[in-house]
């Protein structure tokens, strides 16, 4: 699978598992024989949107694009400055 297919597979599988909407993909790369993808998900939509609660998820996929594991690594508001 190429990188575009891996990102698409990660987005779709994580959305199905969590029931959350994908905001953005912040990282994708090879790790061993598989892939690691970091995805920002909207956990709670608020008004204004700068108060949305987002979370970073790290997804591990095998070489065929099947999710092996995922973990939420960080939770924050959209307006929070991250360094």
PyMOL Python script that loads the backbone (N, CA, C, O; Angstrom):
from pymol import cmd

cmd.read_pdbstr("""\
ATOM      1  N   UNK A   1       0.846  -1.189   0.000  1.00  0.00           N
ATOM      2  CA  UNK A   1       0.000   0.000   0.000  1.00  0.00           C
ATOM      3  C   UNK A   1       0.884   1.243   0.000  1.00  0.00           C
ATOM      4  O   UNK A   1       1.971   1.248   0.578  1.00  0.00           O
ATOM      5  N   UNK A   2       0.399   2.296  -0.659  1.00  0.00           N
ATOM      6  CA  UNK A   2       1.144   3.548  -0.635  1.00  0.00           C
ATOM      7  C   UNK A   2       0.658   4.426   0.520  1.00  0.00           C
ATOM      8  O   UNK A   2      -0.305   4.084   1.207  1.00  0.00           O
ATOM      9  N   UNK A   3       1.319   5.541   0.722  1.00  0.00           N
ATOM     10  CA  UNK A   3       1.049   6.394   1.879  1.00  0.00           C
ATOM     11  C   UNK A   3      -0.373   6.972   1.865  1.00  0.00           C
ATOM     12  O   UNK A   3      -0.990   7.119   2.920  1.00  0.00           O
ATOM     13  N   UNK A   4      -0.888   7.296   0.689  1.00  0.00           N
ATOM     14  CA  UNK A   4      -2.253   7.831   0.587  1.00  0.00           C
ATOM     15  C   UNK A   4      -3.266   6.771   1.005  1.00  0.00           C
ATOM     16  O   UNK A   4      -4.228   7.079   1.708  1.00  0.00           O
ATOM     17  N   UNK A   5      -3.061   5.545   0.587  1.00  0.00           N
ATOM     18  CA  UNK A   5      -3.965   4.453   0.961  1.00  0.00           C
ATOM     19  C   UNK A   5      -3.884   4.165   2.459  1.00  0.00           C
ATOM     20  O   UNK A   5      -4.900   3.854   3.081  1.00  0.00           O
ATOM     21  N   UNK A   6      -2.700   4.263   3.040  1.00  0.00           N
ATOM     22  CA  UNK A   6      -2.519   4.023   4.472  1.00  0.00           C
ATOM     23  C   UNK A   6      -3.269   5.083   5.279  1.00  0.00           C
ATOM     24  O   UNK A   6      -3.975   4.760   6.234  1.00  0.00           O
ATOM     25  N   UNK A   7      -3.111   6.351   4.890  1.00  0.00           N
ATOM     26  CA  UNK A   7      -3.804   7.436   5.605  1.00  0.00           C
ATOM     27  C   UNK A   7      -5.316   7.257   5.499  1.00  0.00           C
ATOM     28  O   UNK A   7      -6.032   7.412   6.489  1.00  0.00           O
ATOM     29  N   UNK A   8      -5.794   6.936   4.323  1.00  0.00           N
ATOM     30  CA  UNK A   8      -7.228   6.724   4.130  1.00  0.00           C
ATOM     31  C   UNK A   8      -7.736   5.569   4.997  1.00  0.00           C
ATOM     32  O   UNK A   8      -8.789   5.679   5.626  1.00  0.00           O
ATOM     33  N   UNK A   9      -6.991   4.468   5.029  1.00  0.00           N
ATOM     34  CA  UNK A   9      -7.383   3.312   5.844  1.00  0.00           C
ATOM     35  C   UNK A   9      -7.390   3.657   7.322  1.00  0.00           C
ATOM     36  O   UNK A   9      -8.300   3.253   8.046  1.00  0.00           O
ATOM     37  N   UNK A  10      -6.385   4.400   7.783  1.00  0.00           N
ATOM     38  CA  UNK A  10      -6.305   4.779   9.196  1.00  0.00           C
ATOM     39  C   UNK A  10      -7.476   5.674   9.578  1.00  0.00           C
ATOM     40  O   UNK A  10      -8.110   5.463  10.612  1.00  0.00           O
ATOM     41  N   UNK A  11      -7.764   6.673   8.748  1.00  0.00           N
ATOM     42  CA  UNK A  11      -8.883   7.595   9.024  1.00  0.00           C
ATOM     43  C   UNK A  11     -10.203   6.832   9.117  1.00  0.00           C
ATOM     44  O   UNK A  11     -10.975   7.024  10.057  1.00  0.00           O
ATOM     45  N   UNK A  12     -10.449   5.985   8.155  1.00  0.00           N
ATOM     46  CA  UNK A  12     -11.709   5.246   8.108  1.00  0.00           C
ATOM     47  C   UNK A  12     -11.864   4.311   9.311  1.00  0.00           C
ATOM     48  O   UNK A  12     -12.908   4.297   9.962  1.00  0.00           O
ATOM     49  N   UNK A  13     -10.820   3.535   9.600  1.00  0.00           N
ATOM     50  CA  UNK A  13     -10.911   2.560  10.682  1.00  0.00           C
ATOM     51  C   UNK A  13     -11.056   3.234  12.047  1.00  0.00           C
ATOM     52  O   UNK A  13     -11.823   2.768  12.889  1.00  0.00           O
ATOM     53  N   UNK A  14     -10.318   4.335  12.269  1.00  0.00           N
ATOM     54  CA  UNK A  14     -10.417   5.011  13.563  1.00  0.00           C
ATOM     55  C   UNK A  14     -11.789   5.661  13.743  1.00  0.00           C
ATOM     56  O   UNK A  14     -12.346   5.639  14.840  1.00  0.00           O
ATOM     57  N   UNK A  15     -12.330   6.233  12.679  1.00  0.00           N
ATOM     58  CA  UNK A  15     -13.671   6.822  12.751  1.00  0.00           C
ATOM     59  C   UNK A  15     -14.720   5.774  13.092  1.00  0.00           C
ATOM     60  O   UNK A  15     -15.618   6.020  13.897  1.00  0.00           O
ATOM     61  N   UNK A  16     -14.599   4.608  12.474  1.00  0.00           N
ATOM     62  CA  UNK A  16     -15.546   3.530  12.753  1.00  0.00           C
ATOM     63  C   UNK A  16     -15.441   3.077  14.212  1.00  0.00           C
ATOM     64  O   UNK A  16     -16.455   2.885  14.882  1.00  0.00           O
ATOM     65  N   UNK A  17     -14.220   2.911  14.692  1.00  0.00           N
ATOM     66  CA  UNK A  17     -14.026   2.424  16.072  1.00  0.00           C
ATOM     67  C   UNK A  17     -14.455   3.430  17.132  1.00  0.00           C
ATOM     68  O   UNK A  17     -15.038   3.050  18.147  1.00  0.00           O
ATOM     69  N   UNK A  18     -14.174   4.706  16.904  1.00  0.00           N
ATOM     70  CA  UNK A  18     -14.446   5.716  17.930  1.00  0.00           C
ATOM     71  C   UNK A  18     -15.774   6.431  17.741  1.00  0.00           C
ATOM     72  O   UNK A  18     -16.325   6.972  18.699  1.00  0.00           O
ATOM     73  N   UNK A  19     -16.291   6.442  16.530  1.00  0.00           N
ATOM     74  CA  UNK A  19     -17.500   7.206  16.238  1.00  0.00           C
ATOM     75  C   UNK A  19     -17.242   8.701  16.168  1.00  0.00           C
ATOM     76  O   UNK A  19     -18.184   9.493  16.190  1.00  0.00           O
ATOM     77  N   UNK A  20     -15.974   9.098  16.082  1.00  0.00           N
ATOM     78  CA  UNK A  20     -15.594  10.511  16.059  1.00  0.00           C
ATOM     79  C   UNK A  20     -15.230  10.962  14.652  1.00  0.00           C
ATOM     80  O   UNK A  20     -14.935  10.147  13.777  1.00  0.00           O
ATOM     81  N   UNK A  21     -15.255  12.292  14.452  1.00  0.00           N
ATOM     82  CA  UNK A  21     -14.913  12.901  13.170  1.00  0.00           C
ATOM     83  C   UNK A  21     -13.420  13.244  13.139  1.00  0.00           C
ATOM     84  O   UNK A  21     -12.882  13.809  14.092  1.00  0.00           O
ATOM     85  N   UNK A  22     -12.767  12.898  12.039  1.00  0.00           N
ATOM     86  CA  UNK A  22     -11.344  13.220  11.853  1.00  0.00           C
ATOM     87  C   UNK A  22     -11.205  14.712  11.588  1.00  0.00           C
ATOM     88  O   UNK A  22     -11.941  15.276  10.778  1.00  0.00           O
ATOM     89  N   UNK A  23     -10.252  15.352  12.276  1.00  0.00           N
ATOM     90  CA  UNK A  23      -9.936  16.753  12.023  1.00  0.00           C
ATOM     91  C   UNK A  23      -8.767  16.853  11.057  1.00  0.00           C
ATOM     92  O   UNK A  23      -8.862  17.540  10.040  1.00  0.00           O
ATOM     93  N   UNK A  24      -7.670  16.177  11.361  1.00  0.00           N
ATOM     94  CA  UNK A  24      -6.495  16.224  10.490  1.00  0.00           C
ATOM     95  C   UNK A  24      -5.565  15.050  10.776  1.00  0.00           C
ATOM     96  O   UNK A  24      -5.636  14.420  11.831  1.00  0.00           O
ATOM     97  N   UNK A  25      -4.713  14.780   9.830  1.00  0.00           N
ATOM     98  CA  UNK A  25      -3.641  13.791  10.010  1.00  0.00           C
ATOM     99  C   UNK A  25      -2.371  14.581  10.256  1.00  0.00           C
ATOM    100  O   UNK A  25      -1.984  15.407   9.429  1.00  0.00           O
ATOM    101  N   UNK A  26      -1.721  14.338  11.378  1.00  0.00           N
ATOM    102  CA  UNK A  26      -0.549  15.134  11.738  1.00  0.00           C
ATOM    103  C   UNK A  26       0.779  14.408  11.521  1.00  0.00           C
ATOM    104  O   UNK A  26       1.839  15.033  11.557  1.00  0.00           O
ATOM    105  N   UNK A  27       0.728  13.096  11.296  1.00  0.00           N
ATOM    106  CA  UNK A  27       1.976  12.337  11.085  1.00  0.00           C
ATOM    107  C   UNK A  27       1.650  11.015  10.424  1.00  0.00           C
ATOM    108  O   UNK A  27       0.628  10.393  10.714  1.00  0.00           O
ATOM    109  N   UNK A  28       2.530  10.596   9.533  1.00  0.00           N
ATOM    110  CA  UNK A  28       2.446   9.254   8.958  1.00  0.00           C
ATOM    111  C   UNK A  28       3.861   8.814   8.614  1.00  0.00           C
ATOM    112  O   UNK A  28       4.655   9.597   8.092  1.00  0.00           O
ATOM    113  N   UNK A  29       4.168   7.570   8.906  1.00  0.00           N
ATOM    114  CA  UNK A  29       5.506   7.073   8.603  1.00  0.00           C
ATOM    115  C   UNK A  29       5.599   5.570   8.764  1.00  0.00           C
ATOM    116  O   UNK A  29       4.753   4.938   9.397  1.00  0.00           O
ATOM    117  N   UNK A  30       6.641   5.015   8.180  1.00  0.00           N
ATOM    118  CA  UNK A  30       6.908   3.587   8.291  1.00  0.00           C
ATOM    119  C   UNK A  30       7.524   3.297   9.647  1.00  0.00           C
ATOM    120  O   UNK A  30       8.312   4.084  10.172  1.00  0.00           O
ATOM    121  N   UNK A  31       7.157   2.169  10.197  1.00  0.00           N
ATOM    122  CA  UNK A  31       7.762   1.709  11.443  1.00  0.00           C
ATOM    123  C   UNK A  31       7.861   0.197  11.362  1.00  0.00           C
ATOM    124  O   UNK A  31       6.858  -0.513  11.433  1.00  0.00           O
ATOM    125  N   UNK A  32       9.074  -0.277  11.215  1.00  0.00           N
ATOM    126  CA  UNK A  32       9.259  -1.712  11.020  1.00  0.00           C
ATOM    127  C   UNK A  32       8.609  -2.136   9.721  1.00  0.00           C
ATOM    128  O   UNK A  32       8.871  -1.551   8.670  1.00  0.00           O
ATOM    129  N   UNK A  33       7.765  -3.149   9.786  1.00  0.00           N
ATOM    130  CA  UNK A  33       7.061  -3.622   8.586  1.00  0.00           C
ATOM    131  C   UNK A  33       5.698  -2.959   8.412  1.00  0.00           C
ATOM    132  O   UNK A  33       5.003  -3.216   7.429  1.00  0.00           O
ATOM    133  N   UNK A  34       5.311  -2.105   9.364  1.00  0.00           N
ATOM    134  CA  UNK A  34       4.002  -1.473   9.307  1.00  0.00           C
ATOM    135  C   UNK A  34       4.086   0.042   9.205  1.00  0.00           C
ATOM    136  O   UNK A  34       5.084   0.603   8.752  1.00  0.00           O
ATOM    137  N   UNK A  35       3.029   0.676   9.631  1.00  0.00           N
ATOM    138  CA  UNK A  35       2.893   2.122   9.550  1.00  0.00           C
ATOM    139  C   UNK A  35       2.404   2.685  10.872  1.00  0.00           C
ATOM    140  O   UNK A  35       1.714   2.004  11.631  1.00  0.00           O
ATOM    141  N   UNK A  36       2.769   3.944  11.147  1.00  0.00           N
ATOM    142  CA  UNK A  36       2.255   4.682  12.305  1.00  0.00           C
ATOM    143  C   UNK A  36       1.624   5.964  11.772  1.00  0.00           C
ATOM    144  O   UNK A  36       2.233   6.686  10.983  1.00  0.00           O
ATOM    145  N   UNK A  37       0.402   6.235  12.209  1.00  0.00           N
ATOM    146  CA  UNK A  37      -0.313   7.429  11.783  1.00  0.00           C
ATOM    147  C   UNK A  37      -0.844   8.138  13.032  1.00  0.00           C
ATOM    148  O   UNK A  37      -1.462   7.512  13.893  1.00  0.00           O
ATOM    149  N   UNK A  38      -0.601   9.444  13.122  1.00  0.00           N
ATOM    150  CA  UNK A  38      -1.178  10.260  14.193  1.00  0.00           C
ATOM    151  C   UNK A  38      -2.319  11.064  13.601  1.00  0.00           C
ATOM    152  O   UNK A  38      -2.150  11.752  12.594  1.00  0.00           O
ATOM    153  N   UNK A  39      -3.479  10.971  14.229  1.00  0.00           N
ATOM    154  CA  UNK A  39      -4.687  11.631  13.737  1.00  0.00           C
ATOM    155  C   UNK A  39      -5.303  12.454  14.867  1.00  0.00           C
ATOM    156  O   UNK A  39      -5.385  12.010  16.012  1.00  0.00           O
ATOM    157  N   UNK A  40      -5.730  13.662  14.511  1.00  0.00           N
ATOM    158  CA  UNK A  40      -6.441  14.530  15.450  1.00  0.00           C
ATOM    159  C   UNK A  40      -7.937  14.329  15.205  1.00  0.00           C
ATOM    160  O   UNK A  40      -8.411  14.461  14.076  1.00  0.00           O
ATOM    161  N   UNK A  41      -8.673  14.008  16.267  1.00  0.00           N
ATOM    162  CA  UNK A  41     -10.108  13.754  16.178  1.00  0.00           C
ATOM    163  C   UNK A  41     -10.865  14.804  16.997  1.00  0.00           C
ATOM    164  O   UNK A  41     -10.375  15.277  18.022  1.00  0.00           O
ATOM    165  N   UNK A  42     -12.050  15.156  16.535  1.00  0.00           N
ATOM    166  CA  UNK A  42     -12.908  16.079  17.283  1.00  0.00           C
ATOM    167  C   UNK A  42     -13.721  15.243  18.268  1.00  0.00           C
ATOM    168  O   UNK A  42     -14.565  14.441  17.868  1.00  0.00           O
ATOM    169  N   UNK A  43     -13.457  15.441  19.560  1.00  0.00           N
ATOM    170  CA  UNK A  43     -14.179  14.679  20.581  1.00  0.00           C
ATOM    171  C   UNK A  43     -15.434  15.397  21.049  1.00  0.00           C
ATOM    172  O   UNK A  43     -16.406  14.759  21.454  1.00  0.00           O
ATOM    173  N   UNK A  44     -15.414  16.727  20.993  1.00  0.00           N
ATOM    174  CA  UNK A  44     -16.575  17.502  21.430  1.00  0.00           C
ATOM    175  C   UNK A  44     -16.610  18.810  20.660  1.00  0.00           C
ATOM    176  O   UNK A  44     -15.688  19.619  20.764  1.00  0.00           O
ATOM    177  N   UNK A  45     -17.680  19.024  19.880  1.00  0.00           N
ATOM    178  CA  UNK A  45     -17.807  20.275  19.140  1.00  0.00           C
ATOM    179  C   UNK A  45     -18.488  21.311  20.026  1.00  0.00           C
ATOM    180  O   UNK A  45     -19.487  21.034  20.691  1.00  0.00           O
ATOM    181  N   UNK A  46     -17.916  22.513  20.014  1.00  0.00           N
ATOM    182  CA  UNK A  46     -18.453  23.617  20.818  1.00  0.00           C
ATOM    183  C   UNK A  46     -18.559  24.865  19.960  1.00  0.00           C
ATOM    184  O   UNK A  46     -17.996  24.936  18.868  1.00  0.00           O
ATOM    185  N   UNK A  47     -19.287  25.843  20.469  1.00  0.00           N
ATOM    186  CA  UNK A  47     -19.396  27.147  19.814  1.00  0.00           C
ATOM    187  C   UNK A  47     -18.766  28.161  20.737  1.00  0.00           C
ATOM    188  O   UNK A  47     -19.167  28.265  21.896  1.00  0.00           O
ATOM    189  N   UNK A  48     -17.782  28.920  20.255  1.00  0.00           N
ATOM    190  CA  UNK A  48     -17.191  28.875  18.923  1.00  0.00           C
ATOM    191  C   UNK A  48     -16.283  27.646  18.771  1.00  0.00           C
ATOM    192  O   UNK A  48     -15.921  26.994  19.751  1.00  0.00           O
ATOM    193  N   UNK A  49     -15.929  27.353  17.522  1.00  0.00           N
ATOM    194  CA  UNK A  49     -15.150  26.141  17.244  1.00  0.00           C
ATOM    195  C   UNK A  49     -13.762  26.166  17.877  1.00  0.00           C
ATOM    196  O   UNK A  49     -13.129  25.119  18.010  1.00  0.00           O
ATOM    197  N   UNK A  50     -13.281  27.341  18.267  1.00  0.00           N
ATOM    198  CA  UNK A  50     -11.981  27.412  18.947  1.00  0.00           C
ATOM    199  C   UNK A  50     -12.021  26.725  20.309  1.00  0.00           C
ATOM    200  O   UNK A  50     -10.977  26.451  20.902  1.00  0.00           O
ATOM    201  N   UNK A  51     -13.221  26.449  20.800  1.00  0.00           N
ATOM    202  CA  UNK A  51     -13.386  25.734  22.067  1.00  0.00           C
ATOM    203  C   UNK A  51     -13.628  24.238  21.880  1.00  0.00           C
ATOM    204  O   UNK A  51     -13.868  23.529  22.856  1.00  0.00           O
ATOM    205  N   UNK A  52     -13.570  23.748  20.635  1.00  0.00           N
ATOM    206  CA  UNK A  52     -13.716  22.312  20.391  1.00  0.00           C
ATOM    207  C   UNK A  52     -12.687  21.538  21.216  1.00  0.00           C
ATOM    208  O   UNK A  52     -11.566  22.003  21.422  1.00  0.00           O
ATOM    209  N   UNK A  53     -13.079  20.364  21.678  1.00  0.00           N
ATOM    210  CA  UNK A  53     -12.144  19.472  22.357  1.00  0.00           C
ATOM    211  C   UNK A  53     -11.675  18.451  21.337  1.00  0.00           C
ATOM    212  O   UNK A  53     -12.476  17.728  20.745  1.00  0.00           O
ATOM    213  N   UNK A  54     -10.358  18.403  21.141  1.00  0.00           N
ATOM    214  CA  UNK A  54      -9.742  17.474  20.196  1.00  0.00           C
ATOM    215  C   UNK A  54      -8.868  16.485  20.947  1.00  0.00           C
ATOM    216  O   UNK A  54      -8.518  16.692  22.109  1.00  0.00           O
ATOM    217  N   UNK A  55      -8.527  15.413  20.263  1.00  0.00           N
ATOM    218  CA  UNK A  55      -7.630  14.424  20.846  1.00  0.00           C
ATOM    219  C   UNK A  55      -6.706  13.894  19.765  1.00  0.00           C
ATOM    220  O   UNK A  55      -7.099  13.743  18.608  1.00  0.00           O
ATOM    221  N   UNK A  56      -5.482  13.617  20.159  1.00  0.00           N
ATOM    222  CA  UNK A  56      -4.501  12.996  19.264  1.00  0.00           C
ATOM    223  C   UNK A  56      -4.532  11.490  19.488  1.00  0.00           C
ATOM    224  O   UNK A  56      -4.492  11.010  20.621  1.00  0.00           O
ATOM    225  N   UNK A  57      -4.604  10.767  18.399  1.00  0.00           N
ATOM    226  CA  UNK A  57      -4.580   9.309  18.449  1.00  0.00           C
ATOM    227  C   UNK A  57      -3.398   8.808  17.632  1.00  0.00           C
ATOM    228  O   UNK A  57      -3.121   9.330  16.552  1.00  0.00           O
ATOM    229  N   UNK A  58      -2.705   7.804  18.139  1.00  0.00           N
ATOM    230  CA  UNK A  58      -1.628   7.147  17.404  1.00  0.00           C
ATOM    231  C   UNK A  58      -2.139   5.772  16.983  1.00  0.00           C
ATOM    232  O   UNK A  58      -2.549   4.963  17.815  1.00  0.00           O
ATOM    233  N   UNK A  59      -2.107   5.525  15.676  1.00  0.00           N
ATOM    234  CA  UNK A  59      -2.623   4.293  15.107  1.00  0.00           C
ATOM    235  C   UNK A  59      -1.472   3.506  14.506  1.00  0.00           C
ATOM    236  O   UNK A  59      -0.648   4.057  13.776  1.00  0.00           O
ATOM    237  N   UNK A  60      -1.417   2.229  14.811  1.00  0.00           N
ATOM    238  CA  UNK A  60      -0.433   1.323  14.214  1.00  0.00           C
ATOM    239  C   UNK A  60      -1.167   0.412  13.234  1.00  0.00           C
ATOM    240  O   UNK A  60      -2.154  -0.236  13.581  1.00  0.00           O
ATOM    241  N   UNK A  61      -0.660   0.379  12.006  1.00  0.00           N
ATOM    242  CA  UNK A  61      -1.242  -0.464  10.976  1.00  0.00           C
ATOM    243  C   UNK A  61      -0.192  -1.432  10.460  1.00  0.00           C
ATOM    244  O   UNK A  61       1.002  -1.132  10.462  1.00  0.00           O
ATOM    245  N   UNK A  62      -0.650  -2.603  10.018  1.00  0.00           N
ATOM    246  CA  UNK A  62       0.285  -3.544   9.415  1.00  0.00           C
ATOM    247  C   UNK A  62       0.557  -3.113   7.973  1.00  0.00           C
ATOM    248  O   UNK A  62       0.016  -2.107   7.516  1.00  0.00           O
ATOM    249  N   UNK A  63       1.383  -3.861   7.263  1.00  0.00           N
ATOM    250  CA  UNK A  63       1.776  -3.505   5.898  1.00  0.00           C
ATOM    251  C   UNK A  63       0.592  -3.484   4.930  1.00  0.00           C
ATOM    252  O   UNK A  63       0.656  -2.827   3.891  1.00  0.00           O
ATOM    253  N   UNK A  64      -0.484  -4.194   5.261  1.00  0.00           N
ATOM    254  CA  UNK A  64      -1.664  -4.243   4.396  1.00  0.00           C
ATOM    255  C   UNK A  64      -2.697  -3.172   4.747  1.00  0.00           C
ATOM    256  O   UNK A  64      -3.742  -3.087   4.101  1.00  0.00           O
ATOM    257  N   UNK A  65      -2.412  -2.347   5.775  1.00  0.00           N
ATOM    258  CA  UNK A  65      -3.317  -1.262   6.137  1.00  0.00           C
ATOM    259  C   UNK A  65      -4.368  -1.609   7.167  1.00  0.00           C
ATOM    260  O   UNK A  65      -5.282  -0.821   7.410  1.00  0.00           O
ATOM    261  N   UNK A  66      -4.253  -2.773   7.776  1.00  0.00           N
ATOM    262  CA  UNK A  66      -5.200  -3.162   8.829  1.00  0.00           C
ATOM    263  C   UNK A  66      -4.701  -2.628  10.164  1.00  0.00           C
ATOM    264  O   UNK A  66      -3.520  -2.747  10.491  1.00  0.00           O
ATOM    265  N   UNK A  67      -5.616  -2.035  10.935  1.00  0.00           N
ATOM    266  CA  UNK A  67      -5.247  -1.474  12.229  1.00  0.00           C
ATOM    267  C   UNK A  67      -4.873  -2.586  13.192  1.00  0.00           C
ATOM    268  O   UNK A  67      -5.601  -3.566  13.353  1.00  0.00           O
ATOM    269  N   UNK A  68      -3.734  -2.415  13.824  1.00  0.00           N
ATOM    270  CA  UNK A  68      -3.244  -3.365  14.810  1.00  0.00           C
ATOM    271  C   UNK A  68      -3.539  -2.840  16.214  1.00  0.00           C
ATOM    272  O   UNK A  68      -3.910  -3.606  17.103  1.00  0.00           O
ATOM    273  N   UNK A  69      -3.371  -1.525  16.409  1.00  0.00           N
ATOM    274  CA  UNK A  69      -3.645  -0.921  17.708  1.00  0.00           C
ATOM    275  C   UNK A  69      -3.816   0.580  17.551  1.00  0.00           C
ATOM    276  O   UNK A  69      -3.410   1.176  16.553  1.00  0.00           O
ATOM    277  N   UNK A  70      -4.437   1.179  18.578  1.00  0.00           N
ATOM    278  CA  UNK A  70      -4.514   2.636  18.640  1.00  0.00           C
ATOM    279  C   UNK A  70      -4.557   3.056  20.096  1.00  0.00           C
ATOM    280  O   UNK A  70      -4.955   2.288  20.972  1.00  0.00           O
ATOM    281  N   UNK A  71      -4.131   4.312  20.341  1.00  0.00           N
ATOM    282  CA  UNK A  71      -4.145   4.857  21.690  1.00  0.00           C
ATOM    283  C   UNK A  71      -4.352   6.363  21.593  1.00  0.00           C
ATOM    284  O   UNK A  71      -3.815   7.017  20.700  1.00  0.00           O
ATOM    285  N   UNK A  72      -5.137   6.906  22.522  1.00  0.00           N
ATOM    286  CA  UNK A  72      -5.271   8.359  22.599  1.00  0.00           C
ATOM    287  C   UNK A  72      -4.077   8.873  23.375  1.00  0.00           C
ATOM    288  O   UNK A  72      -3.845   8.462  24.512  1.00  0.00           O
ATOM    289  N   UNK A  73      -3.316   9.773  22.767  1.00  0.00           N
ATOM    290  CA  UNK A  73      -2.075  10.241  23.382  1.00  0.00           C
ATOM    291  C   UNK A  73      -2.188  11.609  24.036  1.00  0.00           C
ATOM    292  O   UNK A  73      -1.374  11.959  24.891  1.00  0.00           O
ATOM    293  N   UNK A  74      -3.208  12.394  23.635  1.00  0.00           N
ATOM    294  CA  UNK A  74      -3.329  13.744  24.181  1.00  0.00           C
ATOM    295  C   UNK A  74      -4.740  14.255  23.929  1.00  0.00           C
ATOM    296  O   UNK A  74      -5.344  13.943  22.903  1.00  0.00           O
ATOM    297  N   UNK A  75      -5.263  15.039  24.864  1.00  0.00           N
ATOM    298  CA  UNK A  75      -6.577  15.666  24.723  1.00  0.00           C
ATOM    299  C   UNK A  75      -6.412  17.146  25.008  1.00  0.00           C
ATOM    300  O   UNK A  75      -5.720  17.514  25.958  1.00  0.00           O
ATOM    301  N   UNK A  76      -7.038  18.012  24.201  1.00  0.00           N
ATOM    302  CA  UNK A  76      -6.819  19.454  24.324  1.00  0.00           C
ATOM    303  C   UNK A  76      -7.938  20.232  23.632  1.00  0.00           C
ATOM    304  O   UNK A  76      -8.702  19.670  22.847  1.00  0.00           O
ATOM    305  N   UNK A  77      -8.026  21.536  23.932  1.00  0.00           N
ATOM    306  CA  UNK A  77      -8.953  22.397  23.201  1.00  0.00           C
ATOM    307  C   UNK A  77      -8.250  22.943  21.978  1.00  0.00           C
ATOM    308  O   UNK A  77      -7.030  23.109  21.971  1.00  0.00           O
ATOM    309  N   UNK A  78      -9.018  23.221  20.952  1.00  0.00           N
ATOM    310  CA  UNK A  78      -8.451  23.699  19.692  1.00  0.00           C
ATOM    311  C   UNK A  78      -7.616  24.966  19.883  1.00  0.00           C
ATOM    312  O   UNK A  78      -6.621  25.161  19.184  1.00  0.00           O
ATOM    313  N   UNK A  79      -8.009  25.820  20.816  1.00  0.00           N
ATOM    314  CA  UNK A  79      -7.293  27.093  21.032  1.00  0.00           C
ATOM    315  C   UNK A  79      -6.016  26.943  21.860  1.00  0.00           C
ATOM    316  O   UNK A  79      -5.248  27.895  21.999  1.00  0.00           O
ATOM    317  N   UNK A  80      -5.794  25.752  22.406  1.00  0.00           N
ATOM    318  CA  UNK A  80      -4.596  25.517  23.230  1.00  0.00           C
ATOM    319  C   UNK A  80      -3.346  25.568  22.371  1.00  0.00           C
ATOM    320  O   UNK A  80      -3.294  24.955  21.304  1.00  0.00           O
ATOM    321  N   UNK A  81      -2.348  26.290  22.828  1.00  0.00           N
ATOM    322  CA  UNK A  81      -1.075  26.383  22.113  1.00  0.00           C
ATOM    323  C   UNK A  81      -0.251  25.144  22.451  1.00  0.00           C
ATOM    324  O   UNK A  81       0.006  24.852  23.619  1.00  0.00           O
ATOM    325  N   UNK A  82       0.166  24.411  21.391  1.00  0.00           N
ATOM    326  CA  UNK A  82       0.965  23.199  21.582  1.00  0.00           C
ATOM    327  C   UNK A  82       2.346  23.435  21.019  1.00  0.00           C
ATOM    328  O   UNK A  82       2.507  23.991  19.932  1.00  0.00           O
ATOM    329  N   UNK A  83       3.340  23.005  21.774  1.00  0.00           N
ATOM    330  CA  UNK A  83       4.721  23.169  21.299  1.00  0.00           C
ATOM    331  C   UNK A  83       5.376  21.834  21.097  1.00  0.00           C
ATOM    332  O   UNK A  83       6.540  21.772  20.700  1.00  0.00           O
TER     333      UNK A  83
END
""", "prot")
cmd.dss("prot")
cmd.show_as("cartoon", "prot")
cmd.util.cbc("prot")
cmd.orient("prot")
